[in-house]
Amino acid sequence: MHGYLGIDVGSVSTNIVIIDDYDEVKHKLYIRTQGQPIKAVQKGLQKVQEEISEDLTIMGVGTTGSARNLTALMVGADVVKNEITAHAVAASTLVPDAKTVIEIGGQDSKIIILRNGVVADFAMNTVCAAGTGSFLDQQASRLELPIEEFGKMALRSKNPVRIAGRCSVFSESDMIHKQQMGHSLEDIVAGLCEALVRNYLNNVGKGKNIQPQIVFQGGVAANHGMIDAFKRELNCEVVVPEYHDVMGAIGSALLAKERTRGLNTKFKGFKSAMAHYQTSSFECNSCANSCEVIQILEGDEVLARWGDRCGKWENGSMKREQIS
């Protein structure tokens, strides 16, 4: 049995997916990165190895996410792509008529405009927490609600209150004010979902030609209150894929399948989960750029360096076309 491994390592979560020759998801894993991408990837690979069947052969590996280059060196990836490309490939494959992709994760959010399966435009928000899943997590904690119940409670609202959504600090102050005025918890929760949607559309989606079919993915897509708020604001249906939480990893696996067709994989095997890796950085003072150079070591051996503009420190194993 052939499998293609996709790994998406972000600031909040590390997602690992295995698809087969027919693009069917055979295994998926979601774990918290907790600021330690190397340990998260190693832990994930160990768990995947324990859970998959022995007759599964990995034919290709793709990585994406903020730690995609680091992960690629660890596992021996065949293709390394940015999150926009990975999410677009997954959305256009699972929802062939998709024209707009809304992706909201824990620490960032993005919009991808697709036309005929090709990325025509995109935008990202990596600055303000008010447009991300952490916004809802913070408010759920403030309200002493489990985040898993947040969406269900929002759906029970009869009259959502309007809460300022331009800034997470102002939102929390406004939410407290609405509590003091006596609004129900259901209406406040629904108001918070609507605030996040408005923030997203006014910032990330500003000036974008949003057309159906609209695909909603990322961890926040599990929140039914958010799905309902997007439907009302956009006045159309919103599709949430079955594997909405690991779409970046699926896209990476699909790209790996395409890249390795007829070729041998560079995958080092699951043993890479047991190696000892460490990262460090230094500032290059050779010119006025003062680049911060990042390096990864396995034991005492430097595997690669990147981050310099001129290429002085780049290792031959870390070519520039990989950093895309």
C-alpha positions in Angstrom: 0.0 0.0 0.0 1.4 3.4 -1.0 1.1 6.5 1.1 2.0 10.2 0.8 2.9 12.1 3.9 2.0 15.7 4.5 3.3 17.7 7.5 2.0 21.2 8.4 3.9 22.7 11.3 2.5 26.0 12.6 2.8 28.1 15.7 -0.2 26.5 17.4 -0.6 23.0 15.9 1.4 20.3 14.0 -0.7 18.3 11.6 0.3 15.1 9.9 -1.7 13.4 7.1 -1.2 10.3 5.0 -3.2 10.0 1.7 -3.3 7.0 -0.7 -3.0 6.8 -4.4 -6.6 7.9 -4.7 -6.2 11.0 -2.6 -8.1 9.4 0.3 -7.0 10.4 3.8 -5.9 7.2 5.5 -4.5 8.7 8.6 -4.5 12.2 10.3 -2.9 13.5 13.5 -3.3 16.9 15.2 -1.0 17.8 18.1 0.0 21.1 19.8 3.3 22.6 18.7 3.8 24.4 22.1 6.7 26.4 20.7 8.8 23.4 20.0 8.4 22.3 16.4 11.2 19.8 16.4 9.7 17.9 19.4 6.2 18.2 17.9 7.3 16.7 14.6 9.2 13.9 16.3 6.3 13.1 18.6 3.9 13.1 15.7 6.0 10.8 13.6 6.4 8.3 16.5 2.6 8.3 16.9 2.0 7.8 13.2 4.5 5.0 13.0 2.7 3.2 15.9 -0.7 3.6 14.3 -0.2 2.8 10.6 -0.1 -0.7 9.1 3.3 -2.3 8.4 2.6 -2.8 4.7 2.3 1.0 4.1 5.2 2.4 2.1 5.7 6.2 2.1 6.3 7.2 -1.5 6.6 11.0 -1.0 6.7 13.7 1.7 5.7 17.3 1.6 6.0 20.0 4.3 4.3 23.4 4.9 3.7 25.9 7.7 6.0 28.3 9.4 8.5 25.5 10.2 8.4 23.9 6.8 12.1 24.3 6.0 13.2 23.0 9.4 10.8 20.0 9.1 11.9 19.3 5.5 15.5 18.8 6.7 14.4 16.6 9.6 12.3 14.2 7.5 13.8 14.4 4.0 10.9 16.2 2.2 10.4 15.9 -1.5 8.5 19.2 -1.8 8.4 22.3 0.5 5.6 24.9 -0.1 4.1 27.8 1.7 0.7 27.7 3.4 -1.1 29.5 0.6 -0.1 27.0 -2.0 -0.8 24.0 0.3 -4.3 25.2 1.4 -5.2 26.1 -2.2 -4.3 22.7 -3.5 -6.2 20.9 -0.8 -9.3 23.1 -1.3 -9.4 22.8 -5.0 -8.9 19.1 -4.8 -11.6 18.4 -2.1 -14.0 21.0 -3.4 -13.3 21.3 -7.2 -15.6 24.3 -7.7 -14.1 26.3 -4.9 -13.6 30.0 -5.7 -12.9 31.4 -2.2 -11.0 29.8 0.6 -11.4 31.3 4.1 -8.8 29.9 6.5 -8.7 30.9 10.2 -6.2 29.2 12.5 -5.1 29.9 16.0 -2.6 32.6 15.3 -3.2 33.8 11.8 -5.9 33.9 9.1 -5.9 34.1 5.3 -8.1 34.4 2.3 -7.3 32.7 -1.0 -9.1 33.6 -4.3 -9.2 30.7 -6.7 -10.1 30.8 -10.3 -10.2 27.5 -12.3 -8.2 25.9 -9.5 -5.4 28.5 -9.6 -4.6 31.1 -7.0 -5.6 34.5 -8.4 -5.2 36.5 -5.2 -4.6 36.1 -1.5 -4.1 38.0 1.8 -3.0 37.1 5.3 -3.4 38.6 8.8 -0.5 37.8 11.1 -0.6 40.9 13.2 -3.8 41.2 15.2 -5.3 38.4 17.3 -8.8 39.8 16.8 -9.0 38.0 13.5 -7.8 34.6 14.6 -8.9 31.6 16.7 -7.0 32.9 19.7 -9.5 35.7 20.0 -12.3 33.2 20.6 -10.1 31.2 23.0 -9.4 34.3 25.1 -13.0 35.3 25.3 -14.1 31.7 26.1 -11.6 31.7 28.9 -12.9 35.0 30.1 -16.5 33.7 30.1 -15.4 30.5 31.7 -16.7 28.4 28.8 -15.1 25.4 27.2 -14.2 26.4 23.6 -15.9 23.2 22.4 -19.3 24.6 23.6 -18.8 28.0 22.1 -20.3 27.3 18.7 -23.3 25.4 20.1 -24.2 28.2 22.5 -23.9 30.8 19.7 -26.5 28.9 17.7 -29.0 29.2 20.5 -28.9 33.0 20.4 -32.1 34.9 19.5 -30.6 38.4 19.3 -26.8 38.6 19.0 -25.4 41.7 20.5 -23.0 43.9 18.5 -19.5 43.8 19.9 -16.5 45.8 18.7 -14.3 43.5 16.7 -11.5 45.7 15.4 -9.2 45.0 18.3 -9.1 42.1 20.8 -8.5 44.5 23.7 -11.5 46.7 22.8 -13.6 43.6 22.1 -13.0 42.3 25.6 -13.9 45.6 27.2 -17.1 45.8 25.1 -18.0 42.2 26.0 -17.7 43.0 29.7 -19.9 46.1 29.2 -22.5 43.9 27.5 -22.4 41.4 30.4 -23.0 44.3 32.8 -25.9 45.5 30.8 -27.6 42.1 31.3 -27.4 40.5 27.9 -27.6 36.7 27.8 -24.5 34.6 27.5 -25.8 33.1 24.2 -26.3 36.5 22.6 -22.8 37.6 23.8 -21.2 34.5 22.3 -23.0 34.9 19.0 -21.9 38.6 19.0 -18.3 37.5 19.5 -18.5 35.2 16.5 -20.0 38.0 14.4 -17.3 40.4 15.6 -14.6 38.0 14.4 -16.3 37.6 11.0 -16.5 41.4 10.5 -12.9 41.8 11.5 -11.9 39.1 9.0 -13.9 40.5 6.1 -12.9 44.1 6.8 -9.2 43.3 7.1 -8.2 40.1 5.4 -11.0 40.1 2.9 -11.0 43.8 2.2 -11.0 44.5 -1.6 -11.2 40.8 -2.4 -13.7 39.4 -5.0 -15.4 36.9 -2.7 -17.5 34.5 -4.8 -19.1 31.1 -4.0 -18.3 28.3 -3.7 -16.8 29.4 -0.4 -14.7 26.9 1.5 -14.1 27.5 5.3 -11.1 25.6 6.7 -8.8 25.8 9.7 -9.4 24.9 13.3 -12.0 27.6 13.7 -14.2 26.0 11.1 -15.2 23.5 13.8 -17.1 26.3 15.5 -20.7 26.2 14.2 -21.3 29.7 15.5 -18.6 31.0 13.1 -20.1 29.0 10.2 -23.5 30.5 10.9 -22.0 34.0 11.2 -20.2 33.8 7.9 -23.4 32.5 6.1 -25.4 35.5 7.4 -22.7 38.0 6.6 -22.0 36.7 3.1 -25.6 35.7 2.4 -24.6 32.3 0.8 -23.7 28.8 1.7 -20.3 28.0 3.2 -18.7 24.6 2.7 -16.7 23.1 5.5 -14.6 20.1 4.3 -14.5 16.9 6.4 -10.8 17.4 7.1 -11.0 21.2 7.6 -8.5 21.2 10.4 -5.6 19.5 8.5 -6.1 21.0 5.0 -2.5 22.3 4.9 -1.1 18.9 5.6 -3.4 17.4 2.9 -2.2 19.9 0.4 1.4 19.0 1.2 0.7 15.3 0.7 -1.0 16.0 -2.6 2.0 18.1 -3.8 4.3 15.4 -2.7 2.4 12.8 -4.7 2.6 15.0 -7.8 6.3 15.7 -7.3 7.4 12.1 -6.8 5.5 10.6 -9.6 8.0 8.2 -11.2 10.8 9.3 -8.8 12.3 7.9 -5.6 11.4 9.7 -2.4 13.9 11.5 -0.2 12.1 10.5 3.0 14.5 9.5 5.7 12.0 7.1 7.3 10.3 7.3 10.6 13.7 6.9 12.3 14.2 10.6 11.8 11.9 11.0 14.8 14.6 9.6 17.0 17.5 11.8 15.9 18.8 14.7 18.0 18.3 18.0 16.3 18.9 21.5 17.6 18.6 25.0 16.1 20.5 28.2 16.7 21.0 31.6 15.0 23.6 34.2 14.7 23.9 37.6 13.0 26.1 37.9 10.0 28.2 41.1 10.0 29.8 40.8 6.6 27.7 43.6 5.2 25.1 46.2 6.1 22.2 43.8 5.8 23.1 42.2 9.2 21.1 39.1 8.3 19.9 36.7 11.0 21.2 33.3 9.9 19.3 30.2 11.2 21.1 26.9 11.4 20.0 23.4 12.2 22.4 20.8 13.6 22.1 17.0 14.0 24.5 16.3 16.8 27.6 18.4 16.0 27.0 18.4 12.3 25.4 21.5 10.6 22.8 20.3 8.2 21.8 23.6 6.8 21.8 27.4 7.2 19.3 29.9 5.8 18.0 33.4 6.2 20.9 35.2 4.6 20.1 37.4 1.5 23.3 36.8 -0.4 23.5 33.0 0.0 26.9 33.1 1.7 25.8 30.8 4.6 23.4 28.6 2.8 24.2 24.9 2.8 24.1 23.1 -0.6 21.3 20.8 0.9 19.0 23.9 1.4 18.6 25.3 -2.1 16.7 28.5 -2.6 13.9 26.9 -4.6 13.0 24.9 -1.6 12.2 28.1 0.3 9.0 28.9 -1.6 
